[in-house]
């Protein structure tokens, strides 16, 4: 075998080893990218499931607030009725015991 053929075979072998090394590095990088993309895809797939119950929760909160508003309105009406009953009639004189003094601040 001539020296030129031998050098050519060595250079071709060296080129194959270098190309194989680059392909191995690229393959390892693609595995890391694949793992990162799998994490991202899993997170993105969870978004519809995590946002799905929001309308149901809002409806429940709306119903609870409506019930609370009704209870508060009823309480306000009963307190107003009680205040009307406890209030002295118009034109009546206030008794001295209800005046503000050291024993009766309110």
N, C-alpha and C positions, 0 to 999 in steps of 0.2 A: 504494500500500500504506500502510496506516495505521501510526502509530507503535507502537501496541499489538501489531500483528501482527509488526512488525519486531523489537521487543524480545522477543516470544515466540519467534521463530525464533532469535534470538541465544542466548537462555537454553536452548532445546532443543539447539542445536548445542553449547553449552558443556557441557551435561549429558552429551551423547553422547561428547564428548572426554574428560570426567572418567571416565565409566564405562569407556570403552575403555582409558584409562590404568590404571585399577584392574584390569581384566581382563588386561592385559599383565603387570602386576606379579604377579598371581596365577599366570599361566601360567609366568613365570620361576621363581617359588617352587616350583611343582609340578615343574618340570624338575629343580631341585636336590634336592627330596625324592625324586623317582624315581631319580636317580643314587645317592643314599644308600641307598635301599631295595634297589636292585640289588646294591650291595656287601654289604648284610646278607644278602640272599637267597642270594647266591653263597657266603658264609661258612657259612650254615646248611645249605646243600645239601652242603657238604664234610664235615660232621660224621659222617654214616654211613660215608663212605669212610675217614675217619681213625680211626674206632673199630672198624671191621670186623676188622682183623687181630689185635686184642688177644687173643681166645681162642686163636688159632693160636700167637701168641708165648708165651702163658702155658703152653700144652701143651708147646712146645719147651723152655722153661725148666724145667718140671717134669721132663721126660725127662732133660735134662742134669743136673739136681740129683740125680735118682735114680741116674744112671750115676756121678756123682761120689761119692755116698754109698756105692755098692757098691765103688768103688775104694778109698775111705778105710777101709772095713771090712776089705777084703782086706789093706791095708797094716798095719792095726792087728793083724790076726791073725798076719801074718808077723813083725812086730816082737815080738809076745808070744811066738811060738814061738822066735825067735832069742834072746830074753832068757832063756827057760827053758833053752835049750841052753848059753848062756854062764854061767848061774848055777852056783855050786858046789853039790854035793849037800848035802842036809840033814845037819847034824851035822859037816860037814867043816870043817877049820880053814882060815882064810884065810891065804894066803902073805904074808910080810912085804913083798914087792914091791908088793902092791896096797894097802898102807896109805897114808894121806894123808901126804905129806911135801913138802918144797920142790920136788922133781922130779916129783912125781905128786900133783897137786891133786885129781884126780877118778879 
